[in-house]
């Protein structure tokens, strides 16, 4: 199942990671509150720094809706 992970970072940024497997989201969620939240995307390790909380949105986000 694919969807979008929503990461809230300390610097008031919100990062959306689209088209990821739910297992990658679970990996990110487990690291919520840690100093380094990391995952593998496109065969590269990405460090998002500290994130909290982490949310999941199944399927694609409809950006035309007004997010």
C-alpha positions, 0 to 999 in steps of 0.5 A: 500500500502506498501513500504520503508521509507527513513530517513536522520538523522543529523549524516549523517546516512540513515535509510531504513524502509521496508515493512511499510504502507503508513500511517506510512510514512505519520506519519514520514513525518509529524514529519520531522524536529522535535527533535524526529521522532517516529513511532510504528514498530512491536508493539514498539515505535521507536524514530529515533531522528531528521530526514529530509528529509523523502522519500517514495519508493513504493514496495520493494527496489532491493538491488542487483541493487547497492544501 
